[in-house]
Amino acid sequence: MKIALDMSMSKTRFMVNQWYDKELVRLNKVALQQVDFFVYLGRELNIGNNLAPEIVRRRRPAWAAFRSIRKVTDQVKDDGLRASIFNASVLPAMCYATET
């Protein structure tokens, strides 16, 4: 039985911590690109563990979801129903990949 992992050399990057010794990371004699952040399982990770960029990323889909239901929520007078519509559409867009 053979198990193999195919890696895309054009998509493979690496991120380091403060103890990294500044050597090039190579894979099949090709130097990989170093990055300061990346998105993993829908969440942006960065060297400084700064949450601000992740919050900005999450606001964009939340606002897009809100704009898509705006015409409906403007016509609904019942606050409970408006909250239910919001909870069903905007919150999942904003909270995607936060189950850690």
C-alpha positions, 0 to 999 in steps of 0.5 A: 500500500502506498500513501502519498501527499502531493503538495502544490509548490506554488501554494506552499508557504511557511510562517515562523515564530520568534525563535526561527534562525532565518534559514531558507526552508526548501522543499525539493530544492525549491525555497518556500516563501515566508509569510506573516499570516495565512488562513487555515480552516477559515481563520486568519492566523498571524505571527503576533496573534493579532485578532484585528485582521481576523475581525475585519475579515469576519465583518465583510461577510457579515455585512454582505449577509445583512445587505442581502436581507435588508429589504426583508428586514426593513418590511418586518415590524416584529422585532423578534422575527427580525432578530430571528432572521438576523440570527439565521443569516448574519451570525453564521456568516460572521462566526464561520470557523470560530468553533475552536 
